[in-house]
Amino acid sequence: MAKFSVTYAIVTPESAEEGDVDEQGFELTDASLREAIAAVLSTRTNKVDGIECIETSEGGSHFRWITVTNGLEYETGAQESRSLHIPDHVTDSNRCRIAHLLGVRGF
């Protein structure tokens, strides 16, 4: 069974001025696809202005991760992104299915 990882990065107005992130790390490791998708989509909260973008790491069907970036948090101006990292042995067709489940257009 494939094991997925989810990473996160939070950019604040202050860290953006320095060209850096405020906080980053692993949200999950060795997760099932269901757990990983839930963790990536949990960036959708009432504190943010929805999802800003969903994109793959590169063009084509052999991308390595899918990133979901939320809108700005109203109170702090922070923005969080979460990336679902896909194991190497997952086929291109299954990568496209995963992208479709997350809402990536064109797959």
Contacts in CASP RR format, 6 or more apart in sequence:
PFRMAT RR
TARGET T0000
AUTHOR 0000-0000-0000
METHOD contacts of the structure
MODEL  1
MAKFSVTYAIVTPESAEEGDVDEQGFELTDASLREAIAAVLSTRTNKVDG
IECIETSEGGSHFRWITVTNGLEYETGAQESRSLHIPDHVTDSNRCRIAH
LLGVRGF
1 32 0 8 1.000
2 33 0 8 1.000
2 86 0 8 1.000
2 87 0 8 1.000
2 89 0 8 1.000
2 90 0 8 1.000
3 29 0 8 1.000
3 30 0 8 1.000
3 31 0 8 1.000
3 32 0 8 1.000
3 87 0 8 1.000
4 28 0 8 1.000
4 31 0 8 1.000
4 32 0 8 1.000
4 33 0 8 1.000
4 35 0 8 1.000
4 36 0 8 1.000
4 84 0 8 1.000
4 85 0 8 1.000
4 86 0 8 1.000
4 87 0 8 1.000
5 26 0 8 1.000
5 28 0 8 1.000
5 29 0 8 1.000
5 30 0 8 1.000
5 31 0 8 1.000
5 36 0 8 1.000
5 84 0 8 1.000
5 85 0 8 1.000
6 26 0 8 1.000
6 27 0 8 1.000
6 28 0 8 1.000
6 31 0 8 1.000
6 36 0 8 1.000
6 39 0 8 1.000
6 40 0 8 1.000
6 82 0 8 1.000
6 83 0 8 1.000
6 84 0 8 1.000
6 85 0 8 1.000
7 24 0 8 1.000
7 25 0 8 1.000
7 26 0 8 1.000
7 27 0 8 1.000
7 82 0 8 1.000
7 83 0 8 1.000
7 85 0 8 1.000
8 23 0 8 1.000
8 24 0 8 1.000
8 25 0 8 1.000
8 26 0 8 1.000
8 27 0 8 1.000
8 80 0 8 1.000
8 81 0 8 1.000
8 82 0 8 1.000
8 83 0 8 1.000
9 21 0 8 1.000
9 23 0 8 1.000
9 24 0 8 1.000
9 25 0 8 1.000
9 80 0 8 1.000
9 81 0 8 1.000
10 21 0 8 1.000
10 22 0 8 1.000
10 23 0 8 1.000
10 24 0 8 1.000
10 78 0 8 1.000
10 79 0 8 1.000
10 80 0 8 1.000
11 21 0 8 1.000
11 22 0 8 1.000
11 78 0 8 1.000
11 79 0 8 1.000
11 80 0 8 1.000
11 81 0 8 1.000
12 22 0 8 1.000
12 76 0 8 1.000
12 77 0 8 1.000
12 78 0 8 1.000
13 77 0 8 1.000
13 78 0 8 1.000
14 22 0 8 1.000
15 21 0 8 1.000
15 22 0 8 1.000
22 78 0 8 1.000
27 39 0 8 1.000
27 82 0 8 1.000
28 35 0 8 1.000
28 36 0 8 1.000
28 39 0 8 1.000
31 39 0 8 1.000
33 98 0 8 1.000
36 84 0 8 1.000
37 84 0 8 1.000
37 98 0 8 1.000
37 101 0 8 1.000
37 102 0 8 1.000
39 82 0 8 1.000
39 84 0 8 1.000
40 66 0 8 1.000
40 68 0 8 1.000
40 82 0 8 1.000
40 83 0 8 1.000
40 84 0 8 1.000
40 102 0 8 1.000
41 68 0 8 1.000
41 102 0 8 1.000
42 82 0 8 1.000
43 51 0 8 1.000
43 68 0 8 1.000
43 69 0 8 1.000
43 70 0 8 1.000
43 80 0 8 1.000
43 81 0 8 1.000
43 82 0 8 1.000
44 50 0 8 1.000
44 51 0 8 1.000
44 70 0 8 1.000
45 70 0 8 1.000
47 73 0 8 1.000
47 74 0 8 1.000
47 75 0 8 1.000
48 70 0 8 1.000
48 71 0 8 1.000
48 72 0 8 1.000
48 73 0 8 1.000
48 74 0 8 1.000
48 80 0 8 1.000
49 70 0 8 1.000
49 71 0 8 1.000
49 72 0 8 1.000
49 74 0 8 1.000
50 70 0 8 1.000
50 71 0 8 1.000
51 68 0 8 1.000
51 69 0 8 1.000
51 70 0 8 1.000
51 71 0 8 1.000
52 69 0 8 1.000
52 70 0 8 1.000
52 71 0 8 1.000
52 79 0 8 1.000
53 67 0 8 1.000
53 68 0 8 1.000
53 69 0 8 1.000
54 66 0 8 1.000
54 67 0 8 1.000
54 68 0 8 1.000
54 69 0 8 1.000
54 102 0 8 1.000
54 103 0 8 1.000
54 104 0 8 1.000
55 66 0 8 1.000
55 67 0 8 1.000
55 69 0 8 1.000
55 104 0 8 1.000
56 63 0 8 1.000
56 65 0 8 1.000
56 66 0 8 1.000
56 67 0 8 1.000
56 99 0 8 1.000
56 104 0 8 1.000
57 63 0 8 1.000
57 64 0 8 1.000
57 65 0 8 1.000
57 66 0 8 1.000
57 67 0 8 1.000
57 83 0 8 1.000
58 64 0 8 1.000
61 92 0 8 1.000
61 93 0 8 1.000
61 95 0 8 1.000
61 96 0 8 1.000
61 107 0 8 1.000
62 92 0 8 1.000
62 95 0 8 1.000
63 86 0 8 1.000
63 95 0 8 1.000
63 99 0 8 1.000
64 85 0 8 1.000
64 86 0 8 1.000
65 83 0 8 1.000
65 84 0 8 1.000
65 85 0 8 1.000
65 86 0 8 1.000
66 83 0 8 1.000
66 84 0 8 1.000
66 86 0 8 1.000
66 98 0 8 1.000
66 99 0 8 1.000
66 102 0 8 1.000
66 104 0 8 1.000
67 81 0 8 1.000
67 82 0 8 1.000
67 83 0 8 1.000
67 84 0 8 1.000
68 81 0 8 1.000
68 82 0 8 1.000
68 83 0 8 1.000
68 84 0 8 1.000
68 102 0 8 1.000
69 79 0 8 1.000
69 80 0 8 1.000
69 81 0 8 1.000
70 79 0 8 1.000
70 80 0 8 1.000
70 81 0 8 1.000
71 79 0 8 1.000
72 78 0 8 1.000
72 79 0 8 1.000
73 79 0 8 1.000
73 80 0 8 1.000
84 98 0 8 1.000
84 102 0 8 1.000
86 95 0 8 1.000
86 98 0 8 1.000
90 98 0 8 1.000
96 107 0 8 1.000
97 107 0 8 1.000
99 107 0 8 1.000
100 107 0 8 1.000
END
